């Protein structure tokens, strides 16, 4: 069955929306493959595209994934993220490295921000991601340089599993500086992509990637974003998908905060701690979320290349509990001191 899912996902000249409509009629891609195109109520150009029955590329991808230890997750699989499946443009297939989490066990919070984050933005992304993890949530981000990297480090340092959604194949490291970080994420969570193995980090892949981050998330936290930022694209997707949007208020004189501050004017909830985010989901996950008042704030020169010195083994798919035993280097021996939540957030509109 996976062979036909890959064939259908990679089929040219049919939009993703049209593919979803075809699945509503046929039920699965194997039925589409073995049925005459005239059977379906679709435009002629889609019927023409369906006549391409060549499985060579799909067979190669299937073999590549097996040899590289890459999992394949079709939208019909019970392990596919339910929140993402319910979006109108959910990827038909996700490729992953690592161990898939139980997507419904705790809230997943997308933490995003600019690639050119300030030192303060990096500190806050790391601290809030750590607080969210320590309080029972899970971090999902895009793996880009800057705020995304800091957020993923914060989640790992707090001993949690982290999900990285890439705009390239899961076997491609971009940026190259995140090689060790991505290895730690795959060891303590998973890397996801809708793009097949070997796909280069093409610029137009990343805006599309952002809908997956927001689609999986219960809410999206924007740490720092200028007027033109992929983080804002993620926030827009989140609004369209009915997700909550949270923002760390930024310096009004700093251009790198202009976009995120604009989100506040549009009704996003201001937050000052990780718990400000998670408290909105406490009633949905009784007994699983607990306010943690402290988390490290890293000072001094920031390094985004720190990775786990001691990482926990990835749990098997049958295991439902998670351990909290991941340790990471403190960059350049920087001092660490506790920082508590500052205020409560309003509900996102």
N, C-alpha and C positions, 0 to 999 in steps of 0.2 A: 504493500500500500504506500510506503514512503516514496517509492520510485515515482508513483503517479502524482503524489503531492508536489514533489520537486519539479516534475515535468510541467504541471499546471502552473505553479508559482512562477516559473521561468518562461512561460509561454509569451511570445511577443505579440504586440498589436492588440492586446486586450487590457483594458484598464483594470485596476484593482477592484473598483466598484462593480464593473461588469462581471468580474470573476466571482465576487460574492453573490451576485444575482444568479449566476449560473449554478453555483453550489446550492442555492435555495431550491432550484428546480431539480437538480440531479442528485443531490445528497453528498456525493463524494467525487473526486477527480477520476477514479478508476472507471466509474460509470460513464463519465464524460468521454474518457479515452476510447471505450469500447462501443459507444453509441454513435450513430450517424448525426452529424451536426444539425441536419434538418429537423431532428426530433425536438429541438429546443426553440423556444420563442425568443429569438435574439436577432439583432441586426445582421445583415448579410456579411459585413466585414468581420464580425466576430465568428460567424460560421466558417468563413474562410480560414481564419487564424486557427480554429479548432482542428482543422484538417492536417495540421502539422503533427504527425504521430511519432516523430523521431525521438527515441529515448536515449540516444547516445550520450548527450550532455548530462542528463539526469543520472545515468548509470555511472558516469565519471565522478559526479559530485558525491554520489552515494559511497563510492569506493574511497574518495578522498577523505570524507568525513570519518569513515571507519578506520582508515590508516592513521589519522591524526587525533583520534579520540574525541571527535566533535559530535555532539548529540544533535538530533533533528527533531523538532517539535512542531507538528502540524496543528492548525487551529482547532481541529476536532479532538485533539488529545486532552484527556482529563487533567494533565499536568500543565496545560497552557494557562497563562494568567487569565482568570475569569474576567477581571475588570477590563483588560485589554481586548478580549474576545468580543465584548459587548460594545466596542466602538465601531463606527461605520467603516473605517479603513484599517482594520486589524490586519497585520501581515498574515499571509496564508501559511507561512513557514518561518519558524525561528531556529537559528543555529545557536548552539551554546557549548561552552567549555566550563566544567565544574559540576556542581550538584544543584539541581533546581530546588528552590525553597518551597515551602507550603505558602503560596501566595495569599491565602486567606486567613492565616493564623495570627498575623499582626499587621498593623498599618505600615505600608511602604511609603516613604516620603522621598520625593524627588528633590534633590538639592543641586541647584545649578547656579551659574554665575559666569562672569566674563573670564576669558582666557588671560586677560591682562589685569587680573585683580590686584588691588593694593595690598600692602602687608597686612593692614587691618582686615581687608576682605578675606584674605587667606586664613588669618587667625580665627575669624568669626565662623567661616565655613567649616573649619576643622573642629572648633569647639562645639558648635551647635549640632553637627553630625554626631559627635561623640555623645553629647547629652541625649539626643534622640535615641541612639543605640542603647545607652545605659538605662534609659527609661522604658525600653521594651520595643521600640520601633526598629525599622530596617531602612538602610540608605540605598537609594538607587540614583545613579548619576550617569553622565555621558562620557567620562574618561578623558575629557579634554584637559589641556594644561590649565593652570590657574585654579579657580574656585572648585571645579569638578574634582580635580586631583586632591585638593585639600579636604573636601567632604568625604571622599572615599578613604583617605588616610584616617580621618577622624572616626569613621565607622569601624575600620579594622582595629585601630588602637583601643577602641572600647570593647573589643572582643566579639563583635558581631559579624554576621555574614553580610556581604555587600554585593550589589548587582551593578555591573557596568554595561551600558548599552552603547554599542559602537557603530560608527558610520562607515565601517569597513568589515572585512571578514574577521571572525574571532581569532584567526590565526595570524592576523596582521597587527603589528604594534604601532599605533599612532596616537600621540606622538612617541617617538622612539625612546624618549627619556622615561616613559612609563612602563618599560619592559618589566622591571622587577615588581612594580605595583600591580600590573595586570596578572602576573604570576601569582601574587598573593591573593588577589581577588578570586581567581579561578580556584585557588586552594581553600578559600574561606567563603565561597559564595559561587557566583557564576558570571561569565561574560556572555552577553546576548547580542545577536545581530539578525536582521532580516536578510542580510547580504550573504551570499555563499562564500565559503572559504576562498581565500586568495583575492577577494575584491579589494581594490585599492581605495584609499581614503579620498574619494572624489568629493569636491566641495558641495555638490548638490545632494549628496547622501545625508549630510548632517541635519539640515532642516527637517527632512522626513524622519530621521532617527528620533527627533525630539518628541514626536507624537507617541512613541513607544514608552518613553520615560513617563510622560504625563498619563498615558493610558493605563499603565500598571499601578501608578501611585494613587493613594488616597488624597494626597495633597502635594503641592509643589512649593518649595521654599526657594525664593530668589534672593541670593545673598548680595550681589552687586552686579549691576548691568547698565551699560551706557545706552544711548538712544538706539543704536543699531547693535543688536546682540542676539545670539542664538538662544540665550536664556529667556529673552522676551518671547521668542517664537514658542518655546516650551510653555511659558505662562499663557499665551494665547490659546494653544492647544488645550491646556488644562481647563480654561474657561469654557471652551467649546464642548469639552467632554464632561462638563459638570463637576470638575474637581475643585477643591479649595486651593486658593493661591495665597501664599504668605510672603512677606518681604521684610528683610532687615533694613530699617531706615538708614539712609546714607547721608553723608555730608552734602549739603545743597550746593557747595562750591566745587564739588568734585564731579567732573564730567562722567566718570565711570559709574556714578550713582544716578545719573539723570533718568535712565530708563526704569530702573527699579523704583525710584521715588515717584515716577509717573504712575506706576501700578498702584501705589498707595492712594493717589488721588482718584483712581478709578474704582477703588473699593477693596483692594487687597488688604489682608489683615497684617498690621505691623506686629513683629515678634521680636523678643529680646532674649529668648532662651529656647532650648529644644522642647521644653515642656509646654511652652506657649503653643506649639504646634500639636503635640500629642494629646493634650488635655481635651481637644475637640473630638477625639475618637475613643476616649476612655469608656463611654457607655456602650460602644460597639464591641469592645474587647474586654469584658469584665474580668478583673483579676490578672490581666496580662500587662497592663501598663502601670508604672509606678514612678512618681516624680523623683528624680535624682537631682539633688541641689548642686552637686559639684561636677566639674569636668575641667580638663586642663586647658589653659590658654598658653600657647607657645609664643615666646618672645624672642627678640633678636632676629638675626638673619634667618629667613625661612628656606628650607630645602624641601622640594617636593619629590625627592627621590628616595626618601626613607621607606623601607619595607620591613615586613615582619621578620624578627629574629627567631621568634618561636610562634609557629602557627599551628592551629589545631587541624587534625585530619578532617577532610570533608566527610560529612555524615552520609550514610547510605540512604537511598530513596525511601527505605522503609522506616527510617528513624524520624520522629516528629519533634524531638527535643533538640535544642541548640546549646552548645557550650559557650562559655565566655572566657577563653584562655589565650586570646591573641595578643602578642606584645610587639611594639614597634619601637624603633630607635627614636629618641628625642633628638631633633636636628641640631648638630653642632654643640651638643651638651647644653642646650638652652634650658633656662629655668622653667619650672612648672609650678603654678599656684592655682588653687581652686577659684572658680568663678561661679556664682549662683545666678539664678534667673532674676531678672530685673522687674518685669511687670507682666501682666496678663494681656493676651491678645484679644481683639474683637473677632467675631466670626466673619469669615470671608463671605462676600456677597456673591 
